[in-house]
């Protein structure tokens, strides 16, 4: 039996390169958060219709989700660093165009271009980490930093965006990205090595079209249901996406060089980690809907104070990501992930008994506990998914990982949001006094707590106070039940992970060295 030499350890160059990689990831997360702050100013200046405003917010995420797999595959073929730098240049140009948009249509188009460029960032940066950090322990640390950069962006984005909007026009929130991308274009060629699959065939354009046709309609349909409730059009959109997804899978089975290696899904470390990652995103993004409403509409905090009180949870997520390497040196990844999911379930269980009044400290504590629990899941699931793939397929494995998180988040918002909305509407069905409001105002109050708050302000007096109390009670019922569902989901996944991944090592279940597809040739 041959003695396999240990993998090469990363040097200072790789760790410095990791800092460069973290910059666009942080920016990507910031770009998702700062736009919401600028919406009032954009609405005032560009005067978009309701439909245009929805597309301004959503089109970035649609294109990112739809193009992740394509960009991951493209990076495997043309080079991960090359794709990252092309995407960085496009992101910088699109940011300038978005900042100086003169119409709603122009802003929608530039946001779409930002989505195309943004889709290059996650798979390129994560697959570069896969090849830069060959030592499993070092790679876990690097992925923890990569995950933390997204959390840091979510923390910095609202604060920096608020400061910019206080002193500058709304376009300034887009210009944040320009110096970051310029820095990446300067330092990237110096610090980041190039990697690609030397034996890759030409990109199959039919597979690209089918992947877009599968992902985009499903994401669109789920988001529409989350925002407007079940309807025929989003249901047909989801059905179309699933049908095209089936055709896509069948095509991959017939191709000699498929866009996605379906053999990856036969690896337990890959499939179970992917499912855990998706369900973690499901509960995390789904509960975000309620947190903001509780802080602002139940406790009465301003948007700024609500944002500041959300920072401890984000900070706990960063801390949790960074302690993972120390934990996996003492325990198997399956038990770290399973334990983290159990801790997160405790955090969501705390939300299930959240008091309606004076619950700020309780909610912040629950956010800290759940973030500490979910952080190891995000870090180790990503590590196991990427480590399960052979090096030359790291780009598409990274893209599949990020696509699963997009689907998980969208499904969480849709399904958990629908549960809360149904409870709210059922509780508020008879809560609006007849004759005190118009039909539209009454319907708004029966649909959302925001509508109830607005109507209560118009009515005033004891009737307004009773309506406000009823609306808050309805939201709390939906929030508590949803949190309980999340806790149950997390406990189920914790058991599944602990059982199915108990044999997985820190590097995941990588293909054997003598596998035909396990011989990537790095370019330096």
C-alpha positions as CSV (number, residue, x, y, z in Angstrom):
1,X,0.0,0.0,0.0
2,X,1.4,3.4,-1.1
3,X,1.9,6.1,1.4
4,X,0.1,9.2,0.1
5,X,2.0,12.4,0.8
6,X,0.1,15.0,2.8
7,X,-1.4,17.8,0.7
8,X,0.6,21.0,0.4
9,X,-0.1,23.7,3.0
10,X,-1.1,27.2,2.0
11,X,1.5,29.9,2.2
12,X,1.2,33.6,3.0
13,X,0.4,34.3,-0.7
14,X,-2.8,32.1,-0.5
15,X,-3.9,33.7,2.8
16,X,-3.4,37.2,1.3
17,X,-5.3,36.0,-1.8
18,X,-8.1,34.9,0.5
19,X,-8.4,38.4,1.8
20,X,-8.7,39.6,-1.8
21,X,-11.4,37.0,-2.5
22,X,-13.4,38.1,0.6
23,X,-13.8,41.6,-0.8
24,X,-16.2,40.9,-3.6
25,X,-18.1,38.4,-1.4
26,X,-18.7,41.1,1.2
27,X,-19.7,43.5,-1.6
28,X,-22.2,41.0,-3.0
29,X,-23.9,40.8,0.4
30,X,-23.9,44.5,0.8
31,X,-25.5,45.0,-2.6
32,X,-28.4,42.9,-1.5
33,X,-29.1,45.0,1.6
34,X,-28.3,48.7,0.7
35,X,-30.8,48.9,-2.1
36,X,-33.8,48.5,0.3
37,X,-32.7,51.7,2.1
38,X,-32.5,53.6,-1.2
39,X,-36.0,52.6,-2.4
40,X,-37.8,55.7,-1.1
41,X,-35.3,58.0,-2.8
42,X,-35.4,56.0,-6.0
43,X,-39.2,56.1,-6.0
44,X,-39.2,59.9,-5.5
45,X,-36.7,60.6,-8.3
46,X,-37.4,57.9,-11.0
47,X,-41.1,57.5,-10.2
48,X,-41.3,53.7,-11.1
49,X,-44.6,51.9,-11.3
50,X,-45.4,49.2,-8.7
51,X,-44.3,46.6,-11.2
52,X,-41.1,48.4,-12.1
53,X,-40.2,48.9,-8.5
54,X,-40.6,45.1,-7.9
55,X,-38.3,44.4,-10.8
56,X,-35.7,46.9,-9.6
57,X,-35.5,44.9,-6.3
58,X,-35.9,41.4,-7.6
59,X,-34.1,41.2,-11.0
60,X,-30.6,41.1,-9.5
61,X,-31.4,38.0,-7.4
62,X,-33.2,36.4,-10.4
63,X,-30.1,36.6,-12.6
64,X,-27.7,35.6,-9.9
65,X,-29.7,32.5,-9.1
66,X,-30.3,31.6,-12.7
67,X,-26.7,32.0,-13.9
68,X,-24.8,30.4,-10.9
69,X,-24.5,27.0,-12.5
70,X,-23.6,28.4,-15.9
71,X,-20.9,30.6,-14.4
72,X,-19.5,27.8,-12.3
73,X,-19.2,25.6,-15.4
74,X,-17.8,28.4,-17.5
75,X,-15.1,29.1,-14.8
76,X,-14.1,25.4,-14.9
77,X,-13.5,25.8,-18.6
78,X,-11.9,29.2,-19.1
79,X,-10.3,29.6,-15.7
80,X,-11.7,30.7,-12.3
81,X,-9.5,33.7,-11.9
82,X,-10.2,34.9,-15.4
83,X,-14.0,34.6,-14.9
84,X,-13.7,36.4,-11.6
85,X,-11.8,39.3,-13.1
86,X,-14.2,39.6,-16.0
87,X,-17.1,39.6,-13.6
88,X,-15.4,42.2,-11.4
89,X,-14.9,44.5,-14.4
90,X,-18.5,44.0,-15.5
91,X,-19.8,44.6,-11.9
92,X,-17.8,47.9,-11.7
93,X,-19.2,49.2,-15.0
94,X,-22.7,48.1,-14.2
95,X,-22.5,49.8,-10.8
96,X,-21.6,53.1,-12.4
97,X,-24.4,52.8,-14.9
98,X,-26.9,52.0,-12.1
99,X,-25.7,54.9,-10.0
100,X,-26.5,57.3,-12.8
101,X,-29.6,55.7,-14.2
102,X,-32.1,58.3,-15.5
103,X,-35.2,56.1,-15.7
104,X,-36.7,53.1,-14.0
105,X,-36.2,51.0,-17.1
106,X,-32.5,51.9,-17.2
107,X,-32.1,50.9,-13.6
108,X,-33.8,47.6,-14.1
109,X,-31.5,46.9,-17.1
110,X,-28.4,47.8,-15.1
111,X,-29.5,45.7,-12.1
112,X,-29.9,42.8,-14.5
113,X,-26.3,43.4,-15.7
114,X,-25.2,43.5,-12.0
115,X,-26.9,40.1,-11.5
116,X,-25.0,38.6,-14.5
117,X,-21.7,39.9,-13.1
118,X,-22.6,39.0,-9.5
119,X,-23.3,35.4,-10.6
120,X,-19.5,35.0,-11.3
121,X,-18.5,35.9,-7.8
122,X,-19.6,33.0,-5.5
123,X,-18.6,30.0,-7.8
124,X,-15.3,31.7,-8.8
125,X,-14.2,32.6,-5.4
126,X,-15.3,29.4,-3.7
127,X,-13.7,27.2,-6.4
128,X,-10.5,29.2,-6.1
129,X,-10.5,28.4,-2.4
130,X,-10.9,24.7,-3.2
131,X,-7.7,24.8,-5.3
132,X,-5.7,27.2,-3.2
133,X,-6.2,25.4,0.1
134,X,-5.5,21.7,-0.4
135,X,-5.0,20.9,3.3
136,X,-8.5,20.0,4.6
137,X,-8.0,21.9,7.9
138,X,-6.8,25.0,6.2
139,X,-9.6,24.8,3.7
140,X,-12.2,24.7,6.5
141,X,-10.7,27.9,7.9
142,X,-10.7,29.5,4.5
143,X,-14.3,28.6,3.9
144,X,-15.2,30.0,7.3
145,X,-13.6,33.3,6.3
146,X,-15.5,33.2,3.0
147,X,-18.8,32.6,4.8
148,X,-18.0,35.3,7.3
149,X,-17.4,37.8,4.6
150,X,-21.0,37.6,3.5
151,X,-22.2,38.1,7.1
152,X,-19.8,41.1,7.4
153,X,-21.4,42.6,4.3
154,X,-24.8,42.1,5.7
155,X,-23.8,44.0,8.9
156,X,-21.9,46.8,7.1
157,X,-24.3,47.3,4.3
158,X,-27.2,48.9,6.2
159,X,-25.0,51.1,8.3
160,X,-22.8,52.3,5.4
161,X,-25.8,52.7,3.1
162,X,-27.6,54.8,5.8
163,X,-24.6,57.1,6.1
164,X,-24.3,57.5,2.4
165,X,-28.0,58.3,1.9
166,X,-27.8,60.8,4.7
167,X,-25.3,63.0,2.7
168,X,-25.3,61.8,-0.9
169,X,-27.9,60.9,-3.6
170,X,-29.3,57.4,-3.9
171,X,-26.8,56.4,-6.6
172,X,-24.0,56.5,-4.1
173,X,-25.1,53.0,-2.8
174,X,-24.1,51.5,-6.1
175,X,-20.8,53.3,-6.3
176,X,-19.6,51.4,-3.1
177,X,-18.7,48.6,-5.4
178,X,-16.4,50.4,-7.8
179,X,-13.3,50.9,-5.6
180,X,-13.6,47.3,-4.4
181,X,-13.7,45.9,-7.9
182,X,-10.8,48.1,-9.0
183,X,-8.8,46.7,-6.1
184,X,-9.7,43.2,-7.1
185,X,-8.7,43.8,-10.7
186,X,-5.3,45.2,-9.5
187,X,-4.5,42.5,-6.9
188,X,-6.2,39.5,-8.4
189,X,-3.6,38.8,-11.1
190,X,-0.8,39.2,-8.5
191,X,-2.2,37.0,-5.7
192,X,-4.7,34.6,-7.2
193,X,-3.5,31.6,-9.1
194,X,-5.4,30.4,-12.2
195,X,-7.1,27.0,-12.3
196,X,-9.2,25.4,-15.0
197,X,-10.1,21.9,-16.3
198,X,-7.5,21.2,-19.0
199,X,-9.7,18.5,-20.6
200,X,-13.0,20.4,-20.6
201,X,-15.0,20.3,-23.8
202,X,-16.9,23.3,-25.2
203,X,-19.7,24.6,-23.2
204,X,-23.0,23.0,-24.3
205,X,-25.2,26.0,-25.1
206,X,-28.4,23.9,-25.0
207,X,-27.6,22.9,-21.4
208,X,-27.0,26.5,-20.6
209,X,-30.4,27.4,-22.0
210,X,-32.1,24.5,-20.2
211,X,-30.5,25.4,-16.8
212,X,-31.7,29.0,-17.1
213,X,-35.1,27.8,-18.2
214,X,-35.3,25.5,-15.2
215,X,-34.0,27.8,-12.5
216,X,-35.5,31.2,-13.4
217,X,-39.2,30.2,-13.7
218,X,-39.0,28.3,-10.4
219,X,-37.4,31.2,-8.5
220,X,-39.8,33.6,-10.1
221,X,-42.9,31.5,-9.2
222,X,-41.8,31.0,-5.6
223,X,-41.1,34.7,-5.1
224,X,-44.4,35.6,-6.6
225,X,-46.2,33.2,-4.3
226,X,-44.3,34.6,-1.4
227,X,-45.2,38.2,-2.2
228,X,-48.8,37.8,-3.6
229,X,-50.0,34.4,-2.5
230,X,-50.9,31.3,-4.6
231,X,-52.0,32.0,-8.2
232,X,-52.2,30.3,-11.5
233,X,-49.4,32.2,-13.2
234,X,-46.6,31.4,-10.6
235,X,-47.9,27.8,-10.3
236,X,-47.5,27.4,-14.1
237,X,-44.1,29.1,-13.9
238,X,-42.9,26.6,-11.3
239,X,-44.3,23.7,-13.4
240,X,-42.5,24.9,-16.5
241,X,-39.2,25.2,-14.6
242,X,-39.5,21.7,-13.2
243,X,-40.3,20.3,-16.6
244,X,-37.3,22.0,-18.1
245,X,-35.2,20.8,-15.2
246,X,-36.2,17.2,-16.0
247,X,-35.2,17.7,-19.7
248,X,-31.9,19.2,-18.4
249,X,-31.1,16.2,-16.3
250,X,-31.9,13.8,-19.1
251,X,-29.6,15.7,-21.4
252,X,-26.7,15.6,-18.8
253,X,-27.1,11.8,-18.7
254,X,-26.5,11.5,-22.4
255,X,-23.6,14.0,-22.8
256,X,-20.0,12.7,-22.8
257,X,-18.9,15.9,-21.0
258,X,-22.0,17.1,-19.1
259,X,-22.5,20.6,-17.7
260,X,-23.1,19.0,-14.3
261,X,-21.6,15.7,-13.2
262,X,-24.7,13.9,-11.9
263,X,-22.4,11.4,-10.3
264,X,-21.7,13.9,-7.5
265,X,-25.3,13.4,-6.3
266,X,-24.4,9.7,-5.5
267,X,-21.9,10.9,-2.9
268,X,-23.5,11.0,0.6
269,X,-21.3,13.9,1.7
270,X,-22.4,15.9,-1.3
271,X,-26.1,15.2,-1.3
272,X,-26.7,15.3,2.5
273,X,-24.6,18.4,3.0
274,X,-26.4,20.1,0.1
275,X,-29.8,19.3,1.6
276,X,-28.7,20.5,5.1
277,X,-27.4,23.8,3.5
278,X,-30.7,24.3,1.7
279,X,-32.8,23.7,4.7
280,X,-30.7,25.9,6.9
281,X,-31.3,28.7,4.4
282,X,-34.9,27.8,4.3
283,X,-35.4,28.5,8.1
284,X,-33.0,31.4,8.2
285,X,-34.5,33.5,5.4
286,X,-38.1,32.5,6.3
287,X,-37.8,33.8,9.8
288,X,-36.3,37.1,8.6
289,X,-39.8,38.1,7.5
290,X,-41.0,38.1,11.0
291,X,-38.0,39.6,12.8
292,X,-38.1,42.9,11.1
293,X,-41.9,43.2,11.6
294,X,-41.6,42.3,15.3
295,X,-38.8,44.9,15.9
296,X,-40.5,47.7,14.0
297,X,-44.3,47.1,14.1
298,X,-44.6,45.3,17.5
299,X,-41.9,46.9,19.5
300,X,-42.0,50.2,17.6
301,X,-38.3,50.5,16.9
302,X,-37.1,52.8,14.0
303,X,-35.5,51.1,11.0
304,X,-32.1,52.2,12.2
305,X,-32.5,50.8,15.7
306,X,-34.0,47.6,14.3
307,X,-30.9,47.3,12.1
308,X,-28.6,47.9,15.0
309,X,-30.3,45.3,17.1
310,X,-29.9,42.7,14.3
311,X,-26.1,43.1,14.4
312,X,-25.5,40.8,17.5
313,X,-27.0,37.9,15.5
314,X,-24.8,38.7,12.5
315,X,-21.8,39.0,14.7
316,X,-22.6,35.6,16.3
317,X,-22.7,34.1,12.9
318,X,-19.2,35.4,12.2
319,X,-17.9,34.0,15.5
320,X,-19.6,30.7,14.9
321,X,-18.0,30.4,11.4
322,X,-14.5,31.1,12.8
323,X,-14.6,28.5,15.6
324,X,-15.6,25.6,13.3
325,X,-12.0,24.6,12.5
326,X,-11.2,24.2,16.2
327,X,-14.3,22.1,16.6
328,X,-13.6,19.7,13.7
329,X,-10.2,19.0,15.0
330,X,-11.8,17.4,18.0
331,X,-15.1,16.0,16.5
332,X,-16.3,14.6,13.3
333,X,-18.0,17.2,10.9
334,X,-21.3,15.2,11.2
335,X,-21.4,15.8,14.9
336,X,-20.4,19.4,14.7
337,X,-23.1,20.1,12.1
338,X,-25.7,18.0,13.9
339,X,-24.9,19.8,17.2
340,X,-25.0,23.1,15.5
341,X,-28.5,22.3,14.0
342,X,-29.7,21.3,17.5
343,X,-28.4,24.6,19.0
344,X,-30.1,26.5,16.2
345,X,-33.3,24.6,16.9
346,X,-33.0,25.8,20.5
347,X,-32.7,29.4,19.2
348,X,-35.9,29.0,17.1
349,X,-37.6,27.3,20.0
350,X,-36.9,30.5,22.0
351,X,-38.7,32.5,19.3
352,X,-41.7,30.1,19.6
353,X,-42.3,31.4,23.1
354,X,-41.3,35.0,22.4
355,X,-43.3,37.5,24.5
356,X,-45.3,40.1,22.6
357,X,-44.1,43.0,24.9
358,X,-40.6,43.7,26.3
359,X,-39.2,40.9,24.2
360,X,-36.3,42.7,22.7
361,X,-33.6,41.0,24.8
362,X,-35.2,37.6,24.4
363,X,-35.3,38.0,20.6
364,X,-31.7,39.2,20.4
365,X,-30.6,36.2,22.5
366,X,-32.5,33.8,20.3
367,X,-30.9,35.3,17.2
368,X,-27.4,34.9,18.8
369,X,-28.1,31.3,19.7
370,X,-29.6,30.3,16.3
371,X,-26.7,32.1,14.5
372,X,-24.1,30.3,16.5
373,X,-25.8,27.0,15.6
374,X,-26.3,27.7,11.9
375,X,-22.8,29.0,11.3
376,X,-21.1,25.6,11.5
377,X,-23.7,24.2,9.1
378,X,-23.0,26.8,6.5
379,X,-19.3,26.4,6.8
380,X,-19.0,22.6,6.9
381,X,-21.8,21.9,4.4
382,X,-20.0,24.2,1.9
383,X,-16.7,22.5,2.7
384,X,-18.1,19.0,2.3
385,X,-19.9,19.9,-1.0
386,X,-16.9,21.5,-2.5
387,X,-14.5,18.9,-1.1
388,X,-16.6,16.1,-2.5
389,X,-16.0,17.2,-6.1
390,X,-12.8,16.6,-8.0
391,X,-10.7,19.8,-8.3
392,X,-11.6,20.4,-12.0
393,X,-15.3,20.3,-11.1
394,X,-15.0,22.7,-8.2
395,X,-16.6,25.6,-10.1
396,X,-19.8,23.7,-10.8
397,X,-19.9,22.2,-7.3
398,X,-19.6,25.7,-5.8
399,X,-22.4,26.9,-8.1
400,X,-24.7,24.0,-7.1
401,X,-24.0,24.8,-3.5
402,X,-25.0,28.5,-4.0
403,X,-28.0,27.6,-6.1
404,X,-29.3,25.4,-3.3
405,X,-29.0,28.3,-0.9
406,X,-31.0,30.5,-3.3
407,X,-33.7,27.9,-3.6
408,X,-33.8,27.3,0.1
409,X,-34.1,31.0,0.9
410,X,-36.8,31.5,-1.7
411,X,-38.8,28.5,-0.5
412,X,-38.4,29.6,3.1
413,X,-39.8,33.0,2.4
414,X,-42.7,31.5,0.4
415,X,-43.7,28.6,2.6
416,X,-43.1,30.0,6.0
417,X,-44.4,33.4,4.9
418,X,-47.6,31.6,3.6
419,X,-48.0,29.9,7.0
420,X,-47.7,33.2,8.9
421,X,-50.0,35.0,6.4
422,X,-52.7,32.3,6.7
423,X,-52.7,32.6,10.5
424,X,-52.7,36.3,10.4
425,X,-55.7,36.5,8.0
426,X,-57.6,33.9,9.9
427,X,-57.1,35.7,13.2
428,X,-57.9,39.2,11.7
429,X,-60.9,38.1,9.7
430,X,-63.4,39.8,12.1
431,X,-61.0,42.3,13.8
432,X,-61.8,45.3,11.6
433,X,-65.0,47.1,12.8
434,X,-67.5,47.5,10.1
435,X,-68.0,51.0,8.8
436,X,-64.8,52.4,10.2
437,X,-62.7,52.0,7.0
438,X,-63.0,51.7,3.3
439,X,-62.8,48.3,1.6
440,X,-59.2,48.6,0.6
441,X,-58.0,49.8,4.0
442,X,-59.9,47.1,5.8
443,X,-58.5,44.4,3.4
444,X,-54.9,45.7,3.9
445,X,-55.4,45.5,7.7
446,X,-56.6,41.9,7.4
447,X,-53.6,41.0,5.2
448,X,-50.6,42.5,7.0
449,X,-49.6,44.1,10.3
450,X,-48.3,47.1,8.4
451,X,-51.9,47.7,7.0
452,X,-53.3,47.3,10.5
453,X,-50.9,49.8,11.9
454,X,-51.8,52.3,9.2
455,X,-55.5,51.9,9.7
456,X,-55.2,52.0,13.5
457,X,-53.5,55.4,13.1
458,X,-56.3,56.7,11.0
459,X,-59.1,55.4,13.3
460,X,-57.4,56.5,16.5
461,X,-58.9,56.2,20.0
462,X,-59.9,52.9,21.7
463,X,-61.0,51.3,18.4
464,X,-57.6,52.0,16.8
465,X,-55.8,50.6,19.9
466,X,-57.9,47.4,19.8
467,X,-57.2,46.9,16.1
468,X,-53.5,47.4,16.7
469,X,-53.4,44.9,19.6
470,X,-55.3,42.4,17.4
471,X,-52.9,42.8,14.6
472,X,-49.9,42.4,16.8
473,X,-51.4,39.4,18.4
474,X,-52.1,37.9,15.0
475,X,-48.5,38.4,13.9
476,X,-47.2,36.9,17.1
477,X,-49.3,33.8,16.6
478,X,-47.9,33.3,13.1
479,X,-44.4,34.0,14.2
480,X,-44.5,31.6,17.1
481,X,-45.9,28.7,15.0
482,X,-43.4,29.4,12.2
483,X,-40.5,29.4,14.7
484,X,-41.8,26.1,16.1
485,X,-41.9,24.6,12.5
486,X,-38.3,25.8,12.0
487,X,-37.2,24.2,15.2
488,X,-38.8,20.9,14.2
489,X,-37.2,21.0,10.8
490,X,-33.7,21.7,12.3
491,X,-34.0,18.8,14.7
492,X,-35.0,16.4,11.9
493,X,-32.0,17.6,9.8
494,X,-29.7,17.3,12.8
495,X,-30.5,13.7,13.2
496,X,-30.2,13.0,9.5
497,X,-26.8,14.7,9.3
498,X,-25.4,12.9,12.4
499,X,-26.4,9.5,10.9
500,X,-25.7,9.9,7.2
501,X,-22.5,11.9,7.5
502,X,-20.9,10.1,10.4
503,X,-18.2,8.6,8.1
504,X,-17.3,11.9,6.4
505,X,-13.9,13.4,7.1
506,X,-13.1,17.1,7.1
507,X,-12.4,17.1,3.4
508,X,-15.7,15.4,2.4
509,X,-16.0,12.3,0.3
510,X,-13.7,13.3,-2.5
511,X,-13.3,11.1,-5.6
512,X,-10.3,8.7,-5.5
513,X,-7.1,10.0,-6.9
514,X,-7.1,7.4,-9.7
515,X,-10.6,8.4,-10.8
516,X,-10.6,9.5,-14.5
517,X,-12.0,12.9,-13.5
518,X,-9.8,13.6,-10.5
519,X,-6.7,15.0,-12.2
520,X,-6.9,18.7,-12.3
521,X,-3.8,20.6,-13.6
522,X,-3.3,23.9,-12.0
523,X,-1.9,26.8,-14.0
524,X,0.4,29.2,-12.2
